[in-house]
Amino acid sequence: MNPEQLVTKRVKEAVESLYGVTPDGSLFQTQATRKEFEGDITAVMFPLLKISKKTPEQTGEEIGKFILNDCDEIESYNVVKGFLNIKLSGSYWMDAFKLIYAADDWGQQESSGKTVMVEFSSPNTNKPLHLGHIRNNLLGLSVARLLEANGDKVIKVNLVNDRGIHICKSMIAWQKSGLNETPQSSAVKGDHLVGKYYVAFNNILKEQAEIIKKSGVSAEEAERSAPILKEAQNMLVKWEKGDKEVVDLWRTMNGWVYEGFEKTYNRLGVSFEKTYYESQTYLLGKALVNEGLEKGVFYKKVDGSVWCDLTSDGLDEKLLLRSDGTSVYMTQDLGTAHQRFSEYNLNEHIYVVGNEQNYHFQVLKFLLKKLGYQWYNSIYHLSYGMVELPEGRMKSREGTVVDADDLIENMVSTARETSMELGKLESMNNEDKESLYEILGLGALKYFIIKVDPKKTMLFDPKESIDFNGNTGPFIQYTHTRIRSILRKAAEQNLLAEVTDALLNDKEREIVKILNVFPEKIREAAKEHSPALVANYAYELAKEFNQYYHEVSILKEEDSRVKVQRLVLIDTISKVLRKAMGILGITLPERM
């Protein structure tokens, strides 16, 4: 029974005994006691006043005195206005400590029986992954692992946008100026190579548009009239008709991109159970549009285009099929959603997509609801804010994005420089050092991005993220290595960690309280789809250990019972830190 359940139970018993009333469960409100007051759990008295017919202070005193006399798990209480602060006994926290230590995988929830699909990454094949993609991938991966820790069966999927005008732009530019360049011939990573030609296309487009503008047309009209854009549009038509030369080049250049993506995914630790390709799914959904027409949910205009009128729902009219019968993104999303729910019998489908697509997913759910699919409400859009840099926003077509591979390499280099400045790794050989720089650099990157609530726009500062002090990945990693170092020294002294009858001091009780809430923190984070809650939990636990480490002696403690029990405590801290950071995809090293 967790602390809040225990206090709720005891307060209920007190009310029944003192006032002769069996109250409704909604009247019992508990919360963790605020740090400025003494206690572990606070019971709110105000909802109970209609039963007690007394002041909040009198009610709190009566209930507090009753449960103190009637419950061995309660050590003391105090009343502050309408709040009854209850301090649990040392025996309660010792029992909790034993339970945590005995658990094989503390925090891991039993199987929920739910199947959840998480779609994330979803890159275009005309450019390499960038900083925005990194946030998407790290959020998607950590949400998937969080749900697995919550007992769900999770299917991670990727929908690659591998068709359309964007890839044709890169293809046209490569044909015009590539001179048969390949990743092998130029030793350039495939996605970077294709991205180079996407930027080259836009440079040519600008040049041509500037010339056309001199004839007196607007900048927008000049760009639409540029010969290179028309060539790209013609190439797209040929691709859709299956022109062999175009399709072969498309497959070749996309193949370069896939190889490049895979290298980046591997370095980030990202993987998928299934990858979908838009070239194979873009025709899905047409059957659902016809179904909607038959049901009278959708309607056809004079030009043959198909729409859904959502104005009565506070939205607008949504195009589903163009007049020439071709699909739009919404049509495809209707089709893929239907396909996935049919194939996997999903309980939830999470789309990890930036907040600029909020309206799209709002409309998607409305359309599915109108079509009569009851699972429409099982779709969840994990809407996240953009990542910005001190110098401002990024622009792909101008080549001003922060490339994912460059950023990762920069993080590893920063970890190397910082570690050398601090002199922390002087005793390690070069191979182990390089491996550790990778772990630290990626840990800093992942933690800095994940610790921010997904809904918020964030400012990414690489230098700040690598700091060994403060709320950073390296701080938690260093905390873990400090614990492992103590445990290695204990093993060298033949000390065996074990729970004894030694009483927990106040600081140890505080640590056990933090350890005790970890399962609830996982449940809360999973419900909110927010791995940031787990990240900041790990920081609080690491911070609490560091304070404890500076306040007490562990290996030099004279009382052998206290010494071996403290080894159990810090070993448990390290296990919970590994579990929490593992959910975030972050490795905690054994040595630093």
C-alpha positions as CSV (number, residue, x, y, z in Angstrom):
1,M,0.0,0.0,0.0
2,N,1.6,3.3,-1.1
3,P,1.7,6.3,1.3
4,E,-1.3,8.1,-0.2
5,Q,-3.4,4.9,-0.1
6,L,-2.4,4.2,3.5
7,V,-3.2,7.8,4.7
8,T,-6.5,7.8,2.8
9,K,-7.5,4.5,4.4
10,R,-6.6,5.7,7.9
11,V,-8.4,9.1,7.5
12,K,-11.5,7.3,6.2
13,E,-11.5,5.0,9.3
14,A,-11.0,8.0,11.5
15,V,-14.0,9.8,10.0
16,E,-16.2,6.8,10.3
17,S,-15.3,6.3,13.9
18,L,-15.3,9.9,15.0
19,Y,-18.3,11.2,13.2
20,G,-20.4,8.0,12.5
21,V,-20.5,8.7,8.7
22,T,-19.2,6.6,5.8
23,P,-18.1,9.4,3.5
24,D,-17.9,9.4,-0.3
25,G,-14.4,8.5,-1.6
26,S,-14.2,11.8,-3.5
27,L,-14.0,13.7,-0.2
28,F,-10.5,12.3,0.5
29,Q,-7.8,14.4,-1.0
30,T,-4.1,13.6,-0.3
31,Q,-0.8,14.9,-1.7
32,A,2.9,14.8,-1.0
33,T,3.7,17.2,1.9
34,R,5.3,20.4,0.8
35,K,9.0,20.6,1.6
36,E,8.7,23.5,4.0
37,F,6.5,21.4,6.3
38,E,7.3,18.3,8.3
39,G,5.5,15.2,7.0
40,D,5.3,12.8,4.1
41,I,1.6,12.9,3.1
42,T,-0.9,15.7,3.6
43,A,-4.6,15.1,3.9
44,V,-6.8,18.0,2.9
45,M,-9.5,18.7,5.6
46,F,-11.8,21.2,3.8
47,P,-14.0,18.6,2.0
48,L,-14.6,16.8,5.3
49,L,-16.0,19.9,7.2
50,K,-19.6,19.2,6.1
51,I,-19.3,15.9,8.1
52,S,-17.2,17.1,11.1
53,K,-19.2,20.4,11.5
54,K,-16.0,21.9,12.9
55,T,-13.2,24.2,11.8
56,P,-10.4,22.9,9.5
57,E,-7.9,23.0,12.4
58,Q,-10.2,21.2,14.9
59,T,-11.0,18.5,12.3
60,G,-7.3,18.0,11.5
61,E,-6.4,17.7,15.1
62,E,-9.2,15.2,15.9
63,I,-8.4,13.0,12.8
64,G,-4.6,13.3,13.4
65,K,-4.9,12.2,17.1
66,F,-7.1,9.3,16.2
67,I,-4.8,7.8,13.5
68,L,-1.7,8.4,15.6
69,N,-3.1,6.3,18.4
70,D,-4.6,3.7,16.1
71,C,-1.9,3.2,13.4
72,D,1.6,1.9,13.9
73,E,2.6,3.2,10.5
74,I,2.1,6.8,11.6
75,E,4.9,8.5,13.6
76,S,3.6,12.0,14.1
77,Y,1.3,14.7,12.7
78,N,0.8,18.4,12.5
79,V,-2.0,20.6,11.3
80,V,-1.4,23.8,9.3
81,K,-4.7,25.5,8.7
82,G,-6.8,23.0,6.8
83,F,-4.0,20.6,6.0
84,L,-3.1,17.5,8.1
85,N,0.5,16.7,7.6
86,I,1.3,13.1,8.4
87,K,4.8,11.6,9.0
88,L,5.1,7.9,8.4
89,S,7.1,5.7,10.8
90,G,10.6,4.4,10.3
91,S,9.2,0.9,10.2
92,Y,6.9,1.8,7.3
93,W,9.9,3.2,5.3
94,M,12.1,0.2,6.2
95,D,9.4,-2.2,4.8
96,A,9.2,0.0,1.7
97,F,13.0,-0.1,1.4
98,K,13.0,-3.9,1.6
99,L,10.3,-4.2,-1.0
100,I,12.1,-2.0,-3.4
101,Y,15.4,-3.8,-2.9
102,A,13.8,-7.2,-3.4
103,A,12.1,-6.2,-6.7
104,D,13.8,-7.6,-9.8
105,D,13.0,-4.6,-11.9
106,W,11.6,-1.8,-9.7
107,G,9.2,0.5,-11.6
108,Q,8.4,-2.0,-14.3
109,Q,4.6,-2.5,-14.5
110,E,2.8,-5.7,-15.2
111,S,1.4,-6.3,-18.7
112,S,-1.5,-4.0,-19.4
113,G,-2.8,-6.1,-22.2
114,K,-2.7,-2.9,-24.4
115,T,-1.1,-2.7,-27.9
116,V,0.1,0.7,-28.8
117,M,1.7,1.9,-32.0
118,V,4.1,4.8,-32.0
119,E,4.8,6.5,-35.3
120,F,7.8,8.8,-35.3
121,S,10.7,10.1,-37.4
122,S,8.8,10.3,-40.7
123,P,11.6,11.9,-42.7
124,N,11.6,13.2,-46.3
125,T,14.1,11.5,-48.6
126,N,15.4,14.8,-50.1
127,K,17.7,15.8,-47.1
128,P,19.5,14.4,-44.1
129,L,18.0,14.3,-40.6
130,H,18.4,17.6,-38.7
131,L,18.0,18.9,-35.1
132,G,14.2,18.9,-35.4
133,H,14.3,15.2,-36.5
134,I,16.5,14.5,-33.5
135,R,13.8,15.8,-31.1
136,N,11.2,13.8,-33.0
137,N,13.2,10.6,-32.9
138,L,14.2,10.9,-29.2
139,L,10.7,11.7,-28.1
140,G,9.3,8.8,-30.2
141,L,11.8,6.3,-28.9
142,S,11.5,7.4,-25.2
143,V,7.7,7.4,-25.3
144,A,7.8,3.9,-26.8
145,R,10.2,2.7,-24.0
146,L,8.1,4.5,-21.4
147,L,5.0,2.7,-22.5
148,E,6.8,-0.6,-22.5
149,A,7.9,0.1,-18.9
150,N,4.2,0.8,-18.2
151,G,3.4,-2.8,-19.4
152,D,2.1,-2.0,-22.9
153,K,3.0,-3.9,-26.0
154,V,4.6,-1.3,-28.3
155,I,5.0,-1.3,-32.1
156,K,7.5,1.4,-33.3
157,V,6.9,2.5,-36.9
158,N,8.3,4.9,-39.3
159,L,6.5,6.4,-42.4
160,V,9.1,7.6,-44.9
161,N,8.0,10.4,-47.2
162,D,9.8,9.0,-50.2
163,R,7.7,10.4,-53.1
164,G,6.6,13.7,-54.3
165,I,8.0,16.9,-55.7
166,H,10.7,17.2,-53.0
167,I,12.6,14.2,-54.1
168,C,12.1,15.1,-57.8
169,K,13.8,18.4,-57.1
170,S,16.9,16.7,-55.8
171,M,16.8,14.3,-58.8
172,I,16.6,17.1,-61.4
173,A,19.5,19.0,-59.8
174,W,21.6,15.8,-59.7
175,Q,20.9,15.2,-63.4
176,K,21.9,18.7,-64.2
177,S,25.0,19.1,-62.2
178,G,25.8,15.9,-60.4
179,L,28.3,14.5,-63.0
180,N,27.3,11.0,-61.8
181,E,28.4,11.7,-58.3
182,T,27.7,8.9,-55.8
183,P,28.3,8.5,-52.1
184,Q,31.1,6.1,-52.9
185,S,32.8,8.4,-55.5
186,S,32.7,11.4,-53.2
187,A,32.9,9.7,-49.8
188,V,29.8,11.7,-48.8
189,K,27.1,10.1,-46.7
190,G,24.1,9.3,-49.0
191,D,21.5,11.5,-47.3
192,H,23.9,14.4,-47.2
193,L,24.6,14.0,-50.9
194,V,21.0,14.1,-51.9
195,G,20.4,17.0,-49.5
196,K,23.2,18.9,-51.3
197,Y,21.3,18.6,-54.6
198,Y,18.0,19.7,-52.9
199,V,19.8,23.0,-51.9
200,A,21.3,23.2,-55.4
201,F,17.8,23.0,-56.9
202,N,16.6,25.9,-54.9
203,N,19.7,28.0,-55.8
204,I,19.0,27.4,-59.5
205,L,15.3,28.1,-58.9
206,K,16.2,31.5,-57.3
207,E,18.5,32.4,-60.2
208,Q,15.9,31.6,-62.8
209,A,13.2,33.4,-60.9
210,E,15.3,36.6,-60.6
211,I,15.7,36.6,-64.4
212,I,11.9,36.1,-64.9
213,K,11.1,38.9,-62.4
214,K,12.8,41.4,-64.7
215,S,9.9,41.0,-67.1
216,G,7.6,42.6,-64.5
217,V,5.9,39.5,-62.9
218,S,5.7,39.0,-59.2
219,A,8.3,37.0,-57.3
220,E,5.7,34.3,-56.6
221,E,4.7,34.0,-60.3
222,A,8.4,34.1,-61.4
223,E,9.1,31.1,-59.1
224,R,6.1,29.2,-60.4
225,S,7.3,29.9,-64.0
226,A,10.9,28.8,-63.5
227,P,11.9,26.1,-66.0
228,I,13.6,23.9,-63.4
229,L,10.4,23.8,-61.3
230,K,8.4,22.7,-64.4
231,E,11.0,20.0,-65.1
232,A,10.6,18.7,-61.5
233,Q,6.8,18.7,-61.9
234,N,7.1,16.8,-65.2
235,M,9.4,14.3,-63.6
236,L,6.8,13.7,-60.8
237,V,4.1,13.0,-63.5
238,K,6.5,10.5,-65.2
239,W,7.2,8.8,-61.8
240,E,3.5,8.4,-61.2
241,K,3.1,6.9,-64.7
242,G,6.0,4.4,-63.9
243,D,8.6,5.8,-66.3
244,K,11.5,3.3,-66.0
245,E,14.3,5.8,-66.2
246,V,12.8,8.1,-63.6
247,V,11.8,5.3,-61.3
248,D,15.3,3.7,-61.5
249,L,16.9,7.1,-60.6
250,W,14.4,7.5,-57.8
251,R,15.2,4.1,-56.4
252,T,18.9,4.8,-56.6
253,M,18.9,8.2,-54.9
254,N,16.4,7.0,-52.2
255,G,18.7,4.0,-51.6
256,W,21.5,6.4,-50.8
257,V,19.3,8.3,-48.4
258,Y,18.2,5.1,-46.6
259,E,21.7,4.0,-46.0
260,G,22.5,7.4,-44.6
261,F,19.4,7.5,-42.4
262,E,20.3,4.0,-41.0
263,K,23.7,5.2,-39.9
264,T,22.2,8.1,-38.0
265,Y,19.5,5.9,-36.5
266,N,22.1,3.4,-35.3
267,R,24.1,6.1,-33.6
268,L,21.1,7.5,-31.8
269,G,20.0,4.0,-30.8
270,V,16.7,4.3,-32.8
271,S,15.0,1.3,-34.4
272,F,11.6,0.4,-35.8
273,E,9.5,-2.8,-35.9
274,K,8.1,-1.7,-39.3
275,T,8.8,1.0,-41.8
276,Y,6.1,2.2,-44.2
277,Y,6.9,4.1,-47.4
278,E,4.6,6.7,-48.8
279,S,5.2,5.4,-52.3
280,Q,3.3,2.3,-51.1
281,T,0.6,4.0,-49.0
282,Y,-0.3,7.2,-50.9
283,L,-3.2,5.5,-52.7
284,L,-4.7,4.1,-49.5
285,G,-7.8,5.9,-48.3
286,K,-9.5,6.2,-51.6
287,A,-11.9,3.4,-50.6
288,L,-12.7,5.2,-47.4
289,V,-13.5,8.3,-49.4
290,N,-15.9,6.3,-51.6
291,E,-17.4,4.9,-48.4
292,G,-17.9,8.4,-47.1
293,L,-19.6,9.4,-50.4
294,E,-22.0,6.5,-50.1
295,K,-22.8,7.4,-46.5
296,G,-23.4,11.0,-47.4
297,V,-20.6,12.1,-45.1
298,F,-18.5,13.5,-47.9
299,Y,-19.7,15.3,-51.0
300,K,-18.5,15.8,-54.6
301,K,-18.2,19.2,-56.2
302,V,-18.9,20.0,-59.8
303,D,-15.3,19.7,-60.8
304,G,-15.2,16.1,-59.4
305,S,-13.2,16.9,-56.2
306,V,-14.4,15.3,-53.0
307,W,-14.8,17.2,-49.7
308,C,-16.1,17.0,-46.2
309,D,-17.9,19.9,-44.6
310,L,-16.7,20.3,-41.0
311,T,-18.0,23.8,-40.5
312,S,-20.7,22.6,-38.0
313,D,-17.8,21.2,-35.9
314,G,-16.0,24.5,-35.8
315,L,-13.6,23.6,-38.5
316,D,-13.6,24.2,-42.3
317,E,-14.2,22.2,-45.5
318,K,-11.6,19.6,-46.1
319,L,-10.4,18.4,-49.5
320,L,-10.0,14.6,-49.7
321,L,-9.6,14.0,-53.5
322,R,-8.6,16.5,-56.1
323,S,-10.6,17.0,-59.2
324,D,-8.2,14.8,-61.2
325,G,-8.8,12.0,-58.6
326,T,-5.4,12.2,-56.9
327,S,-5.0,11.9,-53.1
328,V,-4.0,14.4,-50.5
329,Y,-2.1,13.7,-47.3
330,M,-5.3,13.4,-45.3
331,T,-6.6,10.7,-47.7
332,Q,-3.4,8.7,-47.1
333,D,-3.6,9.2,-43.3
334,L,-7.2,7.9,-43.3
335,G,-6.1,4.9,-45.2
336,T,-3.0,4.1,-43.1
337,A,-4.9,4.5,-39.8
338,H,-7.6,2.1,-41.0
339,Q,-4.9,-0.4,-42.2
340,R,-3.0,-0.3,-38.9
341,F,-6.0,-0.6,-36.6
342,S,-7.3,-3.5,-38.7
343,E,-3.9,-5.2,-38.9
344,Y,-2.8,-4.9,-35.2
345,N,-6.1,-4.4,-33.3
346,L,-4.6,-1.3,-31.6
347,N,-5.7,0.2,-28.3
348,E,-3.9,3.4,-29.1
349,H,-2.0,5.0,-32.0
350,I,0.4,7.8,-31.2
351,Y,1.7,10.1,-33.9
352,V,4.8,12.0,-32.8
353,V,4.5,15.1,-35.1
354,G,5.3,18.8,-34.5
355,N,2.7,21.2,-33.4
356,E,2.4,22.8,-36.8
357,Q,0.2,19.7,-37.7
358,N,-2.2,20.2,-34.8
359,Y,-5.1,21.1,-37.1
360,H,-4.4,18.1,-39.4
361,F,-4.8,15.6,-36.6
362,Q,-7.9,17.3,-35.3
363,V,-9.5,16.9,-38.7
364,L,-8.3,13.3,-39.1
365,K,-10.1,12.3,-35.9
366,F,-13.3,14.1,-36.9
367,L,-13.3,12.4,-40.3
368,L,-12.8,8.9,-38.8
369,K,-15.6,9.7,-36.3
370,K,-17.9,10.7,-39.1
371,L,-17.1,7.5,-41.0
372,G,-18.2,5.6,-37.9
373,Y,-14.9,4.1,-36.7
374,Q,-15.1,3.9,-32.9
375,W,-11.4,3.8,-32.6
376,Y,-11.1,7.4,-33.8
377,N,-10.6,8.4,-30.2
378,S,-7.7,6.0,-29.8
379,I,-5.6,8.3,-32.0
380,Y,-3.3,10.6,-30.0
381,H,-1.2,13.4,-31.5
382,L,1.9,13.8,-29.5
383,S,2.3,17.4,-30.5
384,Y,5.8,18.8,-29.7
385,G,7.3,22.3,-30.0
386,M,10.0,23.2,-32.4
387,V,13.7,23.3,-31.5
388,E,15.4,26.6,-31.8
389,L,19.0,27.7,-31.6
390,P,20.5,30.9,-30.1
391,E,20.8,32.2,-33.6
392,G,17.2,31.5,-34.6
393,R,15.1,29.0,-36.6
394,M,16.3,26.7,-39.3
395,K,15.4,26.6,-43.0
396,S,15.9,23.3,-44.9
397,R,15.7,24.7,-48.5
398,E,18.4,27.3,-47.7
399,G,20.7,24.7,-46.2
400,T,20.7,26.5,-42.8
401,V,19.5,23.5,-40.8
402,V,21.6,22.0,-38.0
403,D,22.5,18.6,-39.5
404,A,21.9,15.7,-37.1
405,D,25.2,14.0,-37.8
406,D,27.2,17.2,-37.4
407,L,25.4,17.9,-34.1
408,I,26.1,14.4,-32.8
409,E,29.8,14.7,-33.7
410,N,29.9,18.2,-32.1
411,M,28.4,16.8,-28.9
412,V,31.0,14.0,-28.8
413,S,33.8,16.6,-29.4
414,T,32.3,18.8,-26.6
415,A,32.3,15.9,-24.3
416,R,35.9,15.1,-25.1
417,E,37.0,18.8,-24.5
418,T,35.0,19.1,-21.3
419,S,36.3,15.8,-19.9
420,M,39.9,16.8,-20.7
421,E,39.5,20.2,-19.1
422,L,38.2,18.5,-15.9
423,G,40.9,15.8,-16.0
424,K,38.4,13.1,-15.1
425,L,39.6,10.4,-17.5
426,E,43.4,10.5,-17.1
427,S,43.6,6.9,-16.0
428,M,41.7,5.4,-19.0
429,N,43.2,4.1,-22.2
430,N,42.4,5.9,-25.5
431,E,39.9,3.3,-26.7
432,D,37.9,3.4,-23.5
433,K,38.0,7.2,-23.5
434,E,36.6,7.5,-27.1
435,S,33.8,5.1,-26.2
436,L,33.0,7.1,-23.1
437,Y,33.0,10.4,-25.1
438,E,30.4,8.9,-27.3
439,I,28.3,7.9,-24.3
440,L,28.6,11.3,-22.6
441,G,28.0,13.3,-25.8
442,L,24.8,11.3,-26.8
443,G,23.7,11.2,-23.1
444,A,24.0,15.0,-23.0
445,L,22.1,15.5,-26.2
446,K,19.3,13.1,-25.4
447,Y,18.7,14.2,-21.9
448,F,18.8,18.0,-22.7
449,I,16.1,17.4,-25.3
450,I,13.9,14.9,-23.4
451,K,13.9,16.8,-20.1
452,V,11.8,19.6,-21.7
453,D,8.1,19.0,-21.7
454,P,7.2,17.9,-25.3
455,K,4.6,20.6,-25.8
456,K,7.1,23.4,-25.2
457,T,9.3,25.0,-27.8
458,M,12.9,24.6,-26.7
459,L,16.2,26.4,-27.1
460,F,19.1,24.0,-27.6
461,D,22.5,25.0,-26.2
462,P,25.1,22.2,-26.8
463,K,27.6,23.7,-24.3
464,E,25.0,23.9,-21.5
465,S,23.8,20.4,-22.1
466,I,27.3,18.8,-21.5
467,D,27.8,20.5,-18.1
468,F,28.8,18.0,-15.4
469,N,26.8,20.0,-12.9
470,G,23.1,20.8,-12.9
471,N,20.2,19.2,-14.6
472,T,22.1,17.4,-17.4
473,G,22.8,13.9,-18.7
474,P,26.5,14.0,-17.7
475,F,25.6,14.9,-14.1
476,I,23.4,11.8,-13.8
477,Q,26.0,9.7,-15.6
478,Y,28.8,10.9,-13.3
479,T,26.5,10.2,-10.2
480,H,26.1,6.6,-11.4
481,T,29.8,6.1,-11.9
482,R,30.5,7.5,-8.4
483,I,28.1,4.9,-6.9
484,R,29.6,2.1,-8.9
485,S,33.1,3.1,-7.8
486,I,32.0,2.9,-4.1
487,L,30.5,-0.6,-4.7
488,R,33.7,-1.8,-6.4
489,K,35.7,-0.7,-3.5
490,A,33.3,-2.4,-1.1
491,A,33.7,-5.6,-3.1
492,E,37.5,-5.3,-2.9
493,Q,37.0,-5.2,0.9
494,N,34.7,-8.3,0.8
495,L,31.8,-6.2,2.0
496,L,28.4,-7.7,1.1
497,A,25.5,-5.3,0.7
498,E,22.5,-6.4,2.8
499,V,19.5,-5.0,4.6
500,T,20.0,-5.1,8.4
501,D,18.0,-3.8,11.4
502,A,19.8,-0.5,11.3
503,L,17.4,2.4,11.4
504,L,17.2,4.7,8.4
505,N,18.2,8.3,9.1
506,D,16.2,11.3,7.8
507,K,18.2,11.6,4.6
508,E,17.9,7.8,3.9
509,R,14.1,8.0,4.5
510,E,14.0,10.9,2.0
511,I,15.8,8.7,-0.6
512,V,13.5,5.8,0.0
513,K,10.5,8.1,-0.5
514,I,11.9,9.1,-3.9
515,L,12.6,5.5,-4.8
516,N,9.2,4.5,-3.7
517,V,7.4,6.8,-6.1
518,F,9.2,5.6,-9.2
519,P,6.4,3.1,-10.3
520,E,3.9,5.9,-9.9
521,K,6.1,8.3,-11.8
522,I,6.2,5.8,-14.7
523,R,2.4,5.4,-14.7
524,E,2.0,9.2,-14.6
525,A,4.5,9.8,-17.4
526,A,2.9,7.1,-19.6
527,K,-0.5,8.6,-19.0
528,E,0.8,12.1,-20.0
529,H,3.0,10.7,-22.8
530,S,5.8,12.7,-21.2
531,P,9.2,11.2,-20.8
532,A,10.3,14.5,-19.4
533,L,8.7,13.4,-16.1
534,V,11.1,10.4,-15.9
535,A,14.1,12.6,-16.9
536,N,13.5,15.1,-14.1
537,Y,12.8,12.3,-11.7
538,A,16.2,10.8,-12.4
539,Y,17.8,14.2,-11.8
540,E,16.1,14.6,-8.4
541,L,17.2,11.1,-7.4
542,A,20.8,11.8,-8.5
543,K,20.8,15.2,-6.7
544,E,19.5,13.5,-3.5
545,F,22.3,10.9,-3.7
546,N,25.0,13.5,-4.1
547,Q,23.7,15.4,-1.0
548,Y,23.7,12.2,0.9
549,Y,27.2,11.3,-0.3
550,H,28.5,14.5,1.1
551,E,26.7,14.3,4.4
552,V,27.3,10.7,5.5
553,S,30.2,8.2,5.5
554,I,29.6,5.0,3.6
555,L,32.8,2.8,3.4
556,K,34.3,4.5,6.5
557,E,31.1,4.0,8.7
558,E,32.1,2.3,11.9
559,D,28.8,0.5,12.5
560,S,29.0,-2.5,10.2
561,R,25.2,-2.9,10.1
562,V,24.8,0.7,8.9
563,K,27.7,0.3,6.4
564,V,26.3,-2.7,4.5
565,Q,22.8,-1.3,4.6
566,R,24.0,1.9,3.0
567,L,25.6,-0.2,0.3
568,V,22.2,-1.7,-0.4
569,L,20.7,1.8,-0.6
570,I,23.2,3.2,-3.1
571,D,23.1,0.0,-5.2
572,T,19.3,0.4,-5.4
573,I,19.7,4.1,-6.4
574,S,22.0,3.0,-9.3
575,K,19.6,0.4,-10.5
576,V,16.7,2.8,-10.5
577,L,18.8,5.4,-12.3
578,R,19.7,2.8,-15.0
579,K,16.0,2.0,-15.4
580,A,14.9,5.6,-15.7
581,M,17.7,6.7,-18.0
582,G,17.3,3.5,-20.1
583,I,13.7,4.6,-20.8
584,L,15.3,7.7,-22.3
585,G,17.7,5.7,-24.3
586,I,20.7,6.9,-22.3
587,T,23.6,4.7,-21.2
588,L,25.1,5.1,-17.8
589,P,28.7,4.2,-17.7
590,E,30.4,2.1,-15.0
591,R,33.6,4.2,-14.9
592,M,34.5,7.8,-15.6
